[in-house]
């Protein structure tokens, strides 16, 4: 299954249409049994941590700030789950 997901992702990245042309049989489709494709992008595909650090370091240079950006990124990530629990529980919309 993972090989199929990788192939689908690669085809999509290359701009290849995954659905067969109208009138083509299901067997002509690359993955006729695939009904749903789900991606975990936060922390898997998206390198949020390096970007927060890089942007923070640029901000520090421009503003003369002394901030440990790797520690900042880690603390922010540690607070993210608990803050999202308020949304998951219905406390916040």
C-alpha positions as CSV (number, residue, x, y, z in Angstrom):
1,X,0.0,0.0,0.0
2,X,2.8,2.5,0.8
3,X,4.3,1.9,-2.6
4,X,1.0,2.8,-4.1
5,X,0.8,6.0,-2.0
6,X,4.3,6.9,-3.0
7,X,3.5,6.4,-6.7
8,X,0.3,8.4,-6.4
9,X,2.2,11.2,-4.7
10,X,4.9,11.1,-7.3
11,X,2.4,11.2,-10.1
12,X,0.5,14.1,-8.6
13,X,3.8,16.0,-8.0
14,X,4.7,15.5,-11.7
15,X,1.3,16.8,-12.7
16,X,0.0,13.5,-14.1
17,X,-3.7,13.0,-14.1
18,X,-4.6,10.0,-12.0
19,X,-8.1,9.5,-13.3
20,X,-8.4,7.8,-16.6
21,X,-9.9,9.7,-19.6
22,X,-13.7,9.5,-19.9
23,X,-14.8,6.1,-21.2
24,X,-11.7,4.3,-20.1
25,X,-12.2,1.1,-18.1
26,X,-11.5,0.9,-14.3
27,X,-8.7,-1.5,-15.1
28,X,-6.9,1.3,-17.1
29,X,-6.7,3.5,-14.0
30,X,-3.4,3.3,-12.2
31,X,-4.9,2.4,-8.8
32,X,-8.6,1.3,-9.4
33,X,-9.1,0.2,-5.8
34,X,-7.9,3.4,-4.2
35,X,-10.9,5.3,-2.7
36,X,-9.3,7.8,-0.4
37,X,-5.8,9.2,0.0
38,X,-4.8,10.8,3.3
39,X,-1.6,12.7,4.1
40,X,-0.2,13.5,7.5
41,X,1.6,16.8,6.5
42,X,2.3,18.3,9.9
43,X,5.8,17.2,10.9
44,X,6.0,14.5,8.2
45,X,6.0,16.5,4.9
46,X,6.2,20.0,6.3
47,X,9.5,20.9,8.1
48,X,7.9,23.5,10.3
49,X,10.6,23.4,13.0
50,X,13.5,24.4,10.6
51,X,11.3,27.2,9.1
52,X,10.4,28.6,12.5
53,X,14.1,28.6,13.5
54,X,15.3,30.2,10.2
55,X,12.6,32.9,10.2
56,X,13.3,33.6,13.9
57,X,17.0,33.9,13.3
58,X,16.4,36.4,10.5
59,X,14.1,38.4,12.8
60,X,16.7,38.3,15.6
61,X,19.3,39.7,13.2
62,X,17.0,42.5,11.9
63,X,15.8,43.5,15.4
64,X,18.8,42.7,17.5
65,X,17.0,40.1,19.5
66,X,18.7,37.3,21.6
67,X,16.3,34.4,21.4
68,X,17.1,30.7,21.4
69,X,15.0,29.8,18.4
70,X,15.3,26.0,18.6
71,X,14.1,26.1,22.2
72,X,11.3,28.5,21.2
73,X,10.2,26.2,18.4
74,X,10.2,23.2,20.8
75,X,8.3,25.1,23.5
76,X,5.7,26.2,20.9
77,X,5.2,22.7,19.7
78,X,4.9,21.5,23.3
79,X,2.0,23.9,23.8
80,X,0.3,23.2,20.5
81,X,-1.3,19.9,21.6
82,X,-2.8,21.2,24.8
83,X,-4.2,24.3,23.0
84,X,-5.7,22.1,20.2
85,X,-7.3,19.9,22.9
86,X,-9.6,22.9,23.6
87,X,-10.8,22.7,20.1
88,X,-11.1,18.9,20.1
89,X,-13.1,19.0,23.3
90,X,-15.4,21.7,22.0
91,X,-14.3,24.3,24.5
92,X,-13.2,26.4,21.5
93,X,-14.8,26.3,18.1
